Amino acid sequence: MERAKQEGLILDYYVFNCGDDVELLMTHTMGENDVRVHKLAWDTFKEVNERASKPLKLYAAGQDLLVEAFAGTVKGMGPGVAEMEIEERESEPFVVLAADKTSPGAWNLPLFKVFADPYNTAGLIIDPKMHDGFTFRVLDVKEGEYVDLACPAEMYDLISLIGTIERYIVERVYRSYDKLVAAVASTTKLSLIAGRYVGKDDPCLIVRAQYGLPALGEILSAFAFPHLVPGWMRGSHYGPLMPVSLKDAKCTVFDGPPRCVALGFNLTNGRLVGLYGKEPADLFDDPAFDHSRRRANEIAEYMRLHGEFMPARLELEQMEYTTLPHVIKRLRGRFKRA
């Protein structure tokens, strides 16, 4: 990465992790879907996999890298990708969020709260640059189609779709009156690519803040409620999304609970500026989120008391991509007509 920066391919970068997932943040001037930038990301992940799987023999290293040869883009090859092309504003603060043990639909509810819910985002009411609302691009991951829905006018239509979080996923959000991009989320679903369970999708999200967009505090407030998301143990259960600091971004109890981190940066001529030089603000490392974490633990305990009974376990359609069908197949010949 440092060599790529010195050679001018990228302007800056930051590497971190959420749970067992490596997160790579890069800035550059090549636009979205640039082959060279995607190749750099792919080569980086492949090298990390080589070092983790062979010398260290770490379990499940590289399980999200679904193919061997690079095909021009990282999208559809396993890693989650969120890209946005912007012109820097007078000041460009933004938040990068990453989650472990869940899927891209986990961002649907928080994004709705940030960009469409005035109970969460006061700026929708009192900021004239936000008062006309935001447009949500919703992707149907099964059909490969998208639709743009403007809020507040089409709010009910939006909710009717994105409430089904495993099929309809918010891919990006624009400010309605000038189409300024405000947020972009990864939408890759590993199960639909591989046709089987190969680990949960572990999505990422970029949200711009301030200056006619939601304030930083409005963005973070949407994650104070630890809503239920699919994933957790073996990608087969519902659990609360817990907002945690980087140091606590490790999944333990029942391989969870699912959790997310939020890092704050400012972009200055393509350079990532954090609190003290390059280090970002670890935004969930705050006692203000202690109650959310306690609540998440209570929800997690409640869900686990269901054992392997719904609604703790995912719906049958989602379980078709797990190892459960192999168990049921062994019993199929023993069923008799009632």
C-alpha positions in Angstrom: 0.0 0.0 0.0 2.8 2.4 0.9 4.5 1.7 -2.4 1.3 2.4 -4.3 1.0 5.7 -2.5 4.5 6.7 -3.3 4.0 5.8 -7.0 0.8 8.0 -7.1 -1.8 5.3 -7.7 -3.5 6.2 -4.4 -3.4 9.4 -2.4 -3.8 7.9 1.1 -5.0 4.8 2.9 -5.9 3.3 6.3 -6.0 -0.3 7.4 -8.1 -1.5 10.3 -10.2 -4.5 11.3 -13.7 -5.3 12.6 -13.7 -8.8 14.1 -11.8 -11.1 11.9 -12.2 -9.0 8.8 -9.5 -6.7 7.3 -10.8 -3.3 6.3 -9.0 -1.3 3.6 -9.8 2.4 3.1 -8.2 4.2 0.1 -8.5 7.6 -1.5 -7.5 8.3 -5.1 -8.3 10.3 -8.2 -9.2 7.4 -10.6 -12.9 7.4 -10.1 -15.1 4.5 -9.2 -14.5 1.0 -10.6 -10.9 1.7 -11.6 -9.2 -1.5 -12.6 -5.8 -0.6 -11.1 -7.2 0.4 -7.8 -9.3 -2.7 -7.6 -6.3 -4.8 -8.5 -4.3 -3.2 -5.7 -7.1 -4.1 -3.2 -7.3 -7.6 -4.5 -3.5 -8.1 -4.4 -3.5 -6.8 -0.8 -6.2 -9.2 0.3 -4.5 -12.1 -1.4 -1.1 -11.3 0.3 -2.8 -11.1 3.7 -4.5 -14.4 3.0 -1.1 -16.0 2.0 0.5 -14.9 5.2 -2.4 -15.9 7.4 -3.1 -19.3 5.9 0.4 -20.7 5.3 2.9 -19.5 7.9 0.2 -18.9 10.6 -2.3 -21.6 9.6 -5.2 -19.4 10.8 -8.6 -20.9 10.6 -10.8 -19.9 7.6 -8.2 -17.4 6.3 -9.3 -16.1 2.9 -12.7 -17.7 3.0 -14.3 -14.5 1.5 -12.0 -14.6 -1.5 -14.2 -16.7 -3.8 -12.0 -16.9 -6.9 -8.3 -17.2 -7.7 -7.8 -14.9 -10.6 -8.5 -11.2 -10.7 -11.2 -10.3 -13.2 -11.0 -6.5 -13.4 -13.0 -5.6 -10.2 -13.2 -6.7 -6.6 -17.0 -6.5 -6.8 -18.6 -10.0 -6.9 -15.3 -11.7 -5.9 -16.0 -11.8 -2.2 -14.9 -8.6 -0.4 -17.5 -5.9 0.3 -16.9 -2.7 -1.7 -18.3 0.8 -1.0 -17.0 3.5 -3.4 -18.0 7.1 -3.9 -16.7 9.7 -6.3 -16.9 13.2 -4.8 -15.7 16.8 -5.1 -14.3 17.9 -1.7 -16.4 20.5 0.0 -14.9 23.4 2.1 -14.6 20.8 4.9 -15.2 17.1 4.2 -15.9 15.1 7.4 -17.1 11.5 6.9 -17.6 8.3 8.8 -16.5 4.8 7.8 -18.5 2.0 9.4 -17.6 -1.7 9.2 -19.6 -4.6 10.7 -18.8 -8.3 11.5 -21.1 -11.3 11.6 -23.9 -9.7 9.6 -25.0 -8.8 6.0 -25.4 -5.6 4.0 -29.1 -5.2 4.9 -27.9 -4.4 8.4 -27.4 -0.8 7.2 -31.0 -0.4 6.0 -32.6 0.8 9.2 -29.7 3.1 10.3 -29.6 4.7 6.9 -33.4 5.3 7.0 -33.1 6.9 10.4 -30.2 9.1 9.4 -31.6 10.3 6.1 -35.4 10.0 6.4 -36.4 10.0 10.1 -36.8 13.5 11.7 -37.0 11.9 15.1 -33.4 10.9 14.6 -32.1 13.7 12.3 -33.3 17.2 13.3 -31.6 18.7 10.3 -34.4 17.2 8.1 -36.6 19.8 9.7 -34.4 22.8 10.5 -31.6 22.7 7.9 -32.9 24.3 4.6 -30.3 22.3 2.6 -31.8 19.0 3.9 -35.4 20.0 4.1 -36.1 18.7 0.5 -35.1 15.3 1.6 -32.9 12.5 0.3 -33.2 9.9 -2.5 -32.4 6.2 -1.7 -31.1 3.8 -4.3 -32.4 0.4 -3.4 -30.9 -2.7 -4.9 -32.8 -6.0 -5.4 -29.9 -8.4 -4.9 -31.8 -11.3 -6.3 -32.8 -9.7 -9.6 -29.8 -7.4 -10.0 -32.1 -4.3 -10.4 -32.4 -1.0 -8.6 -34.9 1.7 -8.0 -34.5 5.3 -6.7 -37.1 6.4 -4.1 -37.2 10.0 -2.9 -38.1 10.8 0.8 -40.4 12.0 2.3 -42.7 11.7 -0.8 -42.0 8.0 -1.3 -41.2 7.0 2.3 -43.9 4.3 2.5 -42.7 2.7 -0.7 -39.1 2.8 0.6 -40.0 1.1 3.9 -42.1 -1.5 2.0 -38.9 -2.6 0.3 -36.0 -2.1 2.7 -37.9 -3.7 5.6 -37.0 -6.9 3.8 -33.4 -6.6 4.6 -32.0 -9.7 2.9 -33.4 -8.9 -0.6 -33.7 -5.1 -0.8 -30.6 -3.2 0.2 -29.8 0.5 0.3 -26.8 0.9 -2.0 -26.4 4.7 -1.8 -28.2 7.9 -0.8 -28.3 11.2 -2.6 -29.4 14.7 -1.5 -32.6 15.1 -3.6 -32.3 18.6 -4.9 -28.7 18.5 -6.3 -27.9 14.7 -6.4 -24.9 15.2 -4.1 -23.9 11.7 -2.9 -24.2 11.4 0.9 -23.7 7.7 1.6 -22.6 4.5 -0.1 -22.9 0.9 1.3 -21.5 -2.4 0.2 -24.1 -4.8 -1.2 -22.2 -8.0 -1.9 -24.0 -11.1 -0.6 -21.6 -14.1 -0.5 -24.3 -16.7 -0.4 -25.8 -15.5 -3.7 -22.3 -15.5 -5.3 -21.1 -18.8 -4.1 -24.4 -20.5 -3.8 -23.5 -21.8 -0.3 -22.5 -20.5 3.1 -18.9 -19.2 3.0 -19.1 -16.8 5.9 -21.3 -13.8 6.4 -20.9 -10.7 4.3 -19.4 -8.3 6.9 -20.5 -5.1 5.1 -19.0 -1.6 5.1 -20.5 1.9 4.8 -19.3 5.4 4.1 -21.4 8.4 5.2 -20.5 12.1 4.6 -21.4 14.5 7.4 -22.2 18.2 8.1 -22.6 21.2 5.6 -26.1 20.4 4.3 -25.8 16.7 5.3 -26.6 15.0 8.6 -24.5 16.1 11.5 -22.0 13.6 13.0 -24.1 13.2 16.1 -27.2 12.5 13.9 -25.3 9.7 12.1 -24.1 8.1 15.2 -27.5 8.3 17.0 -29.0 5.9 14.5 -26.6 3.2 15.8 -27.5 3.7 19.5 -30.5 1.3 19.0 -29.0 -2.3 18.7 -31.5 -3.5 16.1 -31.7 -7.2 15.1 -29.7 -8.3 12.1 -29.1 -11.6 10.4 -25.8 -13.4 10.8 -24.2 -14.3 14.1 -23.3 -17.9 14.6 -22.7 -19.8 11.2 -24.6 -16.9 9.5 -27.8 -18.5 10.6 -29.2 -16.4 13.5 -30.7 -13.0 14.4 -28.7 -10.9 16.8 -28.4 -7.3 17.9 -25.9 -5.0 16.1 -23.6 -3.8 18.9 -21.7 -0.5 18.4 -18.2 -1.0 19.8 -14.8 0.6 19.8 -11.9 -0.8 17.7 -10.5 -2.5 20.7 -13.8 -4.3 21.4 -14.4 -5.3 17.8 -13.9 -9.0 18.3 -16.9 -11.4 18.2 -17.0 -14.0 21.1 -20.3 -15.1 22.6 -21.9 -17.5 20.1 -19.5 -16.0 17.6 -20.9 -12.6 18.3 -23.0 -10.7 19.0 -22.8 -8.9 15.6 -21.0 -5.7 16.0 -19.9 -2.6 14.2 -17.2 0.1 14.4 -17.3 3.8 13.3 -14.2 5.8 12.4 -14.3 9.5 11.8 -12.0 11.2 9.3 -11.7 14.5 7.5 -10.6 14.5 3.9 -8.1 17.2 3.0 -6.9 17.2 -0.7 -7.4 13.5 -0.7 -5.5 13.0 2.5 -7.1 11.2 5.5 -6.9 13.4 8.6 -7.9 12.0 12.0 -7.9 13.4 15.5 -4.1 13.4 16.0 -2.5 13.2 12.6 -3.6 10.1 10.8 -5.4 8.1 13.5 -9.1 8.4 13.1 -11.6 9.2 15.8 -12.9 5.9 17.2 -16.5 7.2 17.4 -18.1 4.4 19.4 -15.4 4.4 22.0 -17.6 6.5 24.2 -19.5 5.9 27.4 -22.6 7.4 25.7 -22.9 4.0 23.9 -22.6 1.9 27.1 -26.3 1.7 27.5 -26.6 0.5 23.9 -24.1 -2.2 24.6 -25.8 -3.3 27.8 -29.1 -3.4 25.8 -27.5 -5.4 23.0 -26.2 -8.0 25.6 -29.7 -8.4 27.0 -31.2 -8.8 23.6 -28.5 -11.4 22.7 -29.2 -13.4 25.8 -33.0 -13.3 25.1 -32.5 -14.5 21.5 -30.2 -17.3 22.6 -32.7 -18.6 25.0 -34.7 -19.7 22.0 -32.0 -22.1 21.0 -32.5 -23.4 17.4 -36.1 -22.3 17.3 -37.4 -19.3 15.2 -37.3 -16.4 15.4 -33.7 -16.8 16.8 -32.8 -18.8 13.7 -33.2 -17.4 10.2 -36.1 -18.1 7.9 -36.0 -21.3 5.8 -35.2 -19.4 2.6 -32.1 -17.9 4.1 -31.1 -21.2 5.7 -30.9 -22.8 2.2 -27.5 -21.3 1.8 -26.2 -22.8 5.0 -25.2 -26.4 5.9 -28.7 -27.2 7.2 -29.9 -28.6 3.8 -27.2 -31.3 4.0 -28.7 -32.4 7.4 -32.3 -32.4 6.2 -31.3 -34.3 3.0 -30.4 -37.3 5.2 -34.0 -37.5 6.5 -35.8 -36.9 3.2 -36.2 -40.6 2.4 -37.9 -41.3 5.8 -40.8 -39.0 5.3 -44.2 -40.7 4.6 -47.4 -39.2 3.2 -49.7 -38.2 6.1 
